[in-house]
Amino acid sequence: MKLKLTGITLAVAFAFATAAQAQTQAPAKRDMGDKPRAEQATSGRQAKNAEEEAIEQQAKADKAKCDGMKANAKDICMAEAKGKEKVAKAELDAKHSKDPVKAEQKVKEVKAEAAYEVAKQKCDDQKGEAKDACAKQARVDRDRAKGKAEKTADIKKENRAATGATAPERKPEQPKQKP
């Protein structure tokens, strides 16, 4: 009995000593690929936040360029600056997305929407029927681009399924019976 108790005590003491030594040793140098997931996620978030901040700074600079303009030229410039910012943010989200097909579709839709906003502002320079035709054409172009983005995303999803990314479950083959 005393021998068992001594053996258990030694095993527990050895386990605690090993854990204590592991905690006090200096961590080995690692490159980016060897980082634990928590550290990678934190550095990934920091990188995304830094990129987002750079996008916002660029957007402020682009909008500041528009301040010297007047009338519709200023409106067009602001629409271009806002569109550029939205596209950059969508591309950043796509870069960090878990579903690249859906993210790519979103980027294309945001680009179409940004181009539409700029085209609408450019149509304001025209009058009457020409203005109406210009606005209608801008809507058609936007809807066509969004439809194309959606169709492309659907095709990519189908191709992904066809390559085995999400292969359907196979049924086991039945042995052939002799008549």
Rosetta silent file (secondary structure, phi, psi, omega in degrees, C-alpha in Angstrom):
SEQUENCE: MKLKLTGITLAVAFAFATAAQAQTQAPAKRDMGDKPRAEQATSGRQAKNAEEEAIEQQAKADKAKCDGMKANAKDICMAEAKGKEKVAKAELDAKHSKDPVKAEQKVKEVKAEAAYEVAKQKCDDQKGEAKDACAKQARVDRDRAKGKAEKTADIKKENRAATGATAPERKPEQPKQKP
SCORE:     score description
SCORE:     0.000 S_00000001
   1 L     0.000  -44.472 -178.434    0.000    0.000    0.000 S_00000001
   2 H   -65.888  -34.742  179.315    2.808    2.340    0.987 S_00000001
   3 H   -66.437  -42.447  177.168    4.637    1.537   -2.267 S_00000001
   4 H   -61.775  -45.596 -179.255    1.568    2.399   -4.377 S_00000001
   5 H   -62.806  -40.308  178.105    1.099    5.692   -2.521 S_00000001
   6 H   -66.094  -41.240  179.134    4.761    6.584   -3.019 S_00000001
   7 H   -63.109  -44.388  178.929    4.535    5.743   -6.745 S_00000001
   8 H   -65.202  -42.687  179.714    1.444    7.891   -7.233 S_00000001
   9 H   -61.136  -44.796  179.052    3.021   10.762   -5.297 S_00000001
  10 H   -63.775  -40.137  179.908    6.155   10.602   -7.440 S_00000001
  11 H   -63.361  -43.499  179.033    4.097   10.517  -10.658 S_00000001
  12 H   -66.234  -43.224  179.495    2.100   13.583   -9.614 S_00000001
  13 H   -62.494  -41.078  178.506    5.230   15.436   -8.517 S_00000001
  14 H   -64.017  -40.721  179.519    6.922   14.616  -11.838 S_00000001
  15 H   -63.087  -44.774  178.934    3.901   15.872  -13.787 S_00000001
  16 H   -65.787  -39.490 -179.732    3.877   19.183  -11.883 S_00000001
  17 H   -64.953  -41.494  178.964    7.637   19.599  -12.280 S_00000001
  18 H   -64.024  -43.781  179.932    7.420   19.027  -16.038 S_00000001
  19 H   -64.655  -40.569  179.778    4.572   21.541  -16.391 S_00000001
  20 H   -66.084  -41.320  179.438    6.455   24.133  -14.334 S_00000001
  21 H   -65.981  -39.707  179.713    9.612   23.693  -16.392 S_00000001
  22 H   -63.450  -33.462 -179.278    7.657   24.028  -19.656 S_00000001
  23 H   -76.898  -29.417 -176.349    6.177   27.324  -18.460 S_00000001
  24 H   -89.340  -14.253  179.309    9.506   28.826  -17.398 S_00000001
  25 L   -71.682  145.350  177.753   11.471   27.982  -20.556 S_00000001
  26 L   -69.037  136.448 -179.772   11.916   30.788  -23.083 S_00000001
  27 L   -67.334  142.906  178.592    9.699   30.258  -26.100 S_00000001
  28 L   -72.173  150.755  178.034   11.528   29.259  -29.259 S_00000001
  29 L   -68.309  141.091 -179.461   11.591   31.721  -32.137 S_00000001
  30 L  -129.963  150.016  170.738    8.917   31.025  -34.695 S_00000001
  31 L   -90.874  177.711 -173.263    8.227   32.262  -38.121 S_00000001
  32 H   -57.645  -34.822 -176.840    4.720   33.357  -39.155 S_00000001
  33 H   -72.122  -20.874 -177.821    3.673   29.848  -40.234 S_00000001
  34 H   -93.533    0.996 -177.520    4.444   28.326  -36.835 S_00000001
  35 L   -68.852  145.444  173.419    2.327   30.738  -34.798 S_00000001
  36 L   -62.914  158.416 -176.256   -0.563   29.309  -32.840 S_00000001
  37 H   -58.386  -38.273 -178.881   -3.968   30.021  -34.303 S_00000001
  38 H   -62.185  -42.194  179.240   -4.848   32.596  -31.649 S_00000001
  39 H   -68.411  -39.300  178.886   -1.733   34.629  -32.483 S_00000001
  40 H   -64.092  -41.563 -179.962   -2.363   34.302  -36.230 S_00000001
  41 H   -63.943  -41.744  179.742   -5.960   35.451  -35.795 S_00000001
  42 H   -64.709  -46.199  179.751   -4.858   38.434  -33.735 S_00000001
  43 H   -67.383  -33.000  176.357   -2.183   39.447  -36.234 S_00000001
  44 H   -64.419  -42.745  177.746   -4.680   38.871  -39.056 S_00000001
  45 H   -65.281  -40.674  179.582   -7.194   41.185  -37.404 S_00000001
  46 H   -64.189  -40.595  178.488   -4.500   43.778  -36.811 S_00000001
  47 H   -64.985  -42.453  179.035   -3.458   43.617  -40.451 S_00000001
  48 H   -64.036  -42.417  179.086   -7.077   43.937  -41.587 S_00000001
  49 H   -63.862  -38.723  178.588   -7.637   46.886  -39.264 S_00000001
  50 H   -65.544  -42.040  178.645   -4.493   48.574  -40.572 S_00000001
  51 H   -65.688  -39.272  178.487   -5.606   48.058  -44.170 S_00000001
  52 H   -63.547  -40.484  178.210   -9.067   49.371  -43.316 S_00000001
  53 H   -63.704  -40.645  178.731   -7.520   52.462  -41.753 S_00000001
  54 H   -64.447  -38.810  177.849   -5.421   53.025  -44.895 S_00000001
  55 H   -62.785  -44.404 -179.904   -8.552   52.759  -47.046 S_00000001
  56 H   -64.628  -38.974  177.826  -10.332   55.344  -44.905 S_00000001
  57 H   -64.499  -41.585  178.583   -7.341   57.710  -45.082 S_00000001
  58 H   -64.340  -39.396  179.458   -7.248   57.359  -48.875 S_00000001
  59 H   -63.795  -41.354  177.563  -11.001   58.030  -49.039 S_00000001
  60 H   -61.823  -41.482  179.293  -10.571   61.213  -46.986 S_00000001
  61 H   -65.240  -42.048  179.045   -7.806   62.354  -49.336 S_00000001
  62 H   -64.023  -40.172  179.342   -9.933   61.607  -52.403 S_00000001
  63 H   -69.530  -33.372  178.954  -12.886   63.509  -50.941 S_00000001
  64 H   -65.642  -32.906  176.952  -10.631   66.435  -50.040 S_00000001
  65 H   -63.041  -28.047 -177.429   -9.627   66.705  -53.724 S_00000001
  66 H   -77.799  -17.752 -176.063  -13.287   67.252  -54.554 S_00000001
  67 L   -60.251  -31.243 -178.218  -13.588   70.272  -52.252 S_00000001
  68 L   -78.923   -9.669 -177.184  -12.092   72.628  -54.845 S_00000001
  69 L   -88.375  165.848 -179.654  -14.638   71.628  -57.492 S_00000001
  70 L  -130.837  160.191  174.219  -18.055   73.142  -58.091 S_00000001
  71 H    55.742 -136.709 -173.320  -21.523   72.082  -59.184 S_00000001
  72 H   -71.567  -26.284  177.647  -21.949   68.658  -60.772 S_00000001
  73 H   -60.577  -37.454  178.325  -18.208   68.080  -61.186 S_00000001
  74 H   -67.880  -40.348  178.742  -17.966   67.991  -57.392 S_00000001
  75 H   -63.300  -41.292  178.599  -20.873   65.523  -57.202 S_00000001
  76 H   -64.416  -44.886  179.635  -19.209   63.253  -59.765 S_00000001
  77 H   -60.576  -43.588  179.399  -15.899   63.447  -57.913 S_00000001
  78 H   -65.755  -40.507  178.401  -17.563   62.588  -54.589 S_00000001
  79 H   -62.961  -40.214  177.563  -19.429   59.655  -56.158 S_00000001
  80 H   -64.583  -42.582 -179.426  -16.126   58.355  -57.564 S_00000001
  81 H   -64.703  -44.811  179.332  -14.396   58.741  -54.183 S_00000001
  82 H   -65.670  -40.635  178.822  -17.196   56.983  -52.297 S_00000001
  83 H   -63.448  -42.820  178.669  -17.354   54.221  -54.893 S_00000001
  84 H   -60.845  -41.051  179.512  -13.596   53.692  -54.724 S_00000001
  85 H   -65.187  -45.435 -179.493  -13.817   53.425  -50.932 S_00000001
  86 H   -63.120  -41.263  179.406  -16.688   50.911  -51.045 S_00000001
  87 H   -64.700  -43.585  179.916  -14.901   48.779  -53.628 S_00000001
  88 H   -62.049  -41.295  178.339  -11.671   48.803  -51.609 S_00000001
  89 H   -66.763  -39.903  178.106  -13.530   47.726  -48.461 S_00000001
  90 H   -64.347  -39.921  178.030  -15.358   44.965  -50.355 S_00000001
  91 H   -66.282  -36.912  177.075  -12.039   43.721  -51.765 S_00000001
  92 H   -64.544  -44.699  177.502  -10.536   43.756  -48.279 S_00000001
  93 H   -61.542  -39.272  179.776  -13.464   41.738  -46.943 S_00000001
  94 H   -65.046  -37.620  179.955  -13.082   39.333  -49.861 S_00000001
  95 H   -62.126  -33.932 -177.292   -9.391   38.931  -49.094 S_00000001
  96 L  -103.911   11.846 -176.426  -10.228   37.834  -45.536 S_00000001
  97 L   -82.236  153.587  176.897  -13.397   35.913  -46.400 S_00000001
  98 L   -88.383  -19.960  179.491  -13.922   32.218  -45.819 S_00000001
  99 L  -116.882   91.674 -173.995  -16.102   31.882  -48.942 S_00000001
 100 H   -64.038  -30.210 -179.103  -14.136   33.314  -51.889 S_00000001
 101 H   -67.624  -48.345  179.925  -16.910   32.747  -54.442 S_00000001
 102 H   -65.516  -38.320 -179.999  -19.489   34.700  -52.483 S_00000001
 103 H   -66.010  -40.758  178.515  -16.944   37.404  -51.651 S_00000001
 104 H   -63.944  -39.416  177.254  -15.974   37.794  -55.311 S_00000001
 105 H   -62.065  -42.830 -179.963  -19.643   38.158  -56.229 S_00000001
 106 H   -62.575  -41.546  179.151  -20.051   40.861  -53.585 S_00000001
 107 H   -60.942  -45.289 -179.713  -17.025   42.756  -54.942 S_00000001
 108 H   -63.229  -39.431  178.760  -18.461   42.674  -58.458 S_00000001
 109 H   -66.472  -40.134  178.759  -21.839   43.887  -57.202 S_00000001
 110 H   -65.545  -39.713  177.165  -20.235   46.738  -55.257 S_00000001
 111 H   -62.708  -42.111  179.345  -18.243   47.726  -58.352 S_00000001
 112 H   -63.751  -42.022  179.880  -21.442   47.733  -60.424 S_00000001
 113 H   -65.990  -40.216  179.090  -23.225   49.856  -57.819 S_00000001
 114 H   -65.180  -42.884  178.548  -20.315   52.320  -57.642 S_00000001
 115 H   -63.983  -36.412  178.073  -20.226   52.655  -61.434 S_00000001
 116 H   -64.054  -44.095 -179.956  -23.982   53.240  -61.410 S_00000001
 117 H   -62.114  -40.623  178.385  -23.706   56.050  -58.856 S_00000001
 118 H   -66.556  -44.762 -179.627  -21.010   57.776  -60.939 S_00000001
 119 H   -61.969  -39.154  177.897  -23.022   57.319  -64.138 S_00000001
 120 H   -60.350  -42.783  179.838  -26.118   58.805  -62.453 S_00000001
 121 H   -66.698  -37.053  178.212  -24.138   61.899  -61.503 S_00000001
 122 H   -67.579  -31.716  178.760  -22.779   62.208  -65.030 S_00000001
 123 H   -67.654  -23.920 -179.739  -26.322   61.987  -66.387 S_00000001
 124 L   -65.139  -18.730  177.161  -27.228   65.086  -64.357 S_00000001
 125 L   -71.421  -20.512 -177.035  -25.192   67.160  -66.831 S_00000001
 126 L   -93.720  170.532 -178.480  -27.746   66.327  -69.525 S_00000001
 127 L  -130.240  153.744  172.258  -31.306   67.575  -69.934 S_00000001
 128 H    63.514 -134.783 -176.031  -34.663   66.144  -70.906 S_00000001
 129 H   -65.054  -33.709  179.431  -34.892   62.885  -72.796 S_00000001
 130 H   -62.637  -39.230  178.715  -31.119   62.525  -73.028 S_00000001
 131 H   -65.698  -43.804  179.612  -30.911   62.599  -69.223 S_00000001
 132 H   -63.861  -43.145  179.501  -33.678   59.983  -68.911 S_00000001
 133 H   -64.654  -40.180  179.178  -32.035   57.740  -71.519 S_00000001
 134 H   -62.949  -45.395  179.970  -28.669   58.102  -69.784 S_00000001
 135 H   -64.285  -41.010  179.721  -30.158   57.150  -66.393 S_00000001
 136 H   -64.069  -43.369  178.983  -31.982   54.194  -67.916 S_00000001
 137 H   -63.039  -37.899  178.327  -28.789   52.977  -69.593 S_00000001
 138 H   -63.145  -42.370  178.113  -26.921   53.305  -66.279 S_00000001
 139 H   -63.848  -42.981  179.690  -29.554   51.140  -64.556 S_00000001
 140 H   -61.439  -45.073  179.682  -29.378   48.547  -67.339 S_00000001
 141 H   -61.723  -42.185  179.240  -25.577   48.415  -67.106 S_00000001
 142 H   -63.462  -47.566 -178.067  -25.735   48.020  -63.322 S_00000001
 143 H   -64.950  -36.832  178.096  -28.343   45.265  -63.480 S_00000001
 144 H   -64.685  -43.974 -179.725  -26.417   43.458  -66.230 S_00000001
 145 H   -65.073  -40.723  178.701  -23.194   43.571  -64.195 S_00000001
 146 H   -66.202  -40.965  178.375  -24.950   42.296  -61.067 S_00000001
 147 H   -63.726  -41.183  178.274  -26.608   39.507  -63.029 S_00000001
 148 H   -64.081  -40.455  178.718  -23.296   38.513  -64.569 S_00000001
 149 H   -62.841  -41.863 -179.463  -21.665   38.462  -61.115 S_00000001
 150 H   -67.449  -41.748  179.875  -24.439   36.234  -59.776 S_00000001
 151 H   -64.555  -42.570  178.530  -24.255   33.902  -62.773 S_00000001
 152 H   -62.080  -41.815  179.741  -20.465   33.622  -62.467 S_00000001
 153 H   -64.477  -40.380  178.588  -20.772   32.817  -58.756 S_00000001
 154 H   -63.608  -41.379  179.428  -23.352   30.108  -59.486 S_00000001
 155 H   -63.927  -43.017 -179.744  -21.103   28.551  -62.124 S_00000001
 156 H   -64.819  -37.074  177.681  -18.133   28.559  -59.766 S_00000001
 157 H   -65.561  -40.459  178.526  -20.209   26.916  -57.036 S_00000001
 158 H   -65.336  -42.964  178.952  -21.326   24.220  -59.478 S_00000001
 159 H   -62.741  -38.994  179.613  -17.749   23.649  -60.634 S_00000001
 160 H   -64.060  -40.370  178.226  -16.600   23.427  -57.040 S_00000001
 161 H   -69.041  -35.406 -178.568  -19.237   20.800  -56.332 S_00000001
 162 H   -70.487  -26.847 -178.550  -18.306   18.897  -59.502 S_00000001
 163 L   -84.166   -2.733  176.772  -14.636   18.702  -58.518 S_00000001
 164 L   102.018    4.524  179.010  -15.438   16.948  -55.285 S_00000001
 165 L   -60.866  -38.412  175.982  -15.253   19.857  -52.882 S_00000001
 166 L  -133.069   60.082 -175.228  -18.696   18.865  -51.691 S_00000001
 167 L   -65.766  140.732  177.756  -19.043   15.476  -53.363 S_00000001
 168 L   -69.786  158.446 -178.375  -22.293   13.637  -52.818 S_00000001
 169 L   -70.972  134.206 -179.656  -22.227   10.446  -50.789 S_00000001
 170 L   -91.093  144.052  176.357  -21.593    7.333  -52.879 S_00000001
 171 L   -89.445  140.800  178.814  -23.660    4.214  -52.536 S_00000001
 172 L   -66.193  143.676 -179.616  -21.735    0.971  -52.189 S_00000001
 173 L   -73.124  141.410  177.597  -21.820   -1.203  -55.298 S_00000001
 174 L   -88.124  135.275  177.634  -23.958   -4.319  -55.132 S_00000001
 175 L   -65.777  143.707  179.800  -22.228   -7.537  -56.200 S_00000001
 176 L   -74.611  136.490  179.839  -23.587   -8.979  -59.430 S_00000001
 177 L   -99.512  142.545  178.340  -25.625  -12.106  -58.960 S_00000001
 178 L   -86.824  137.875 -179.315  -25.433  -15.019  -61.326 S_00000001
 179 L   -77.118    0.000    0.000  -28.786  -16.236  -62.723 S_00000001
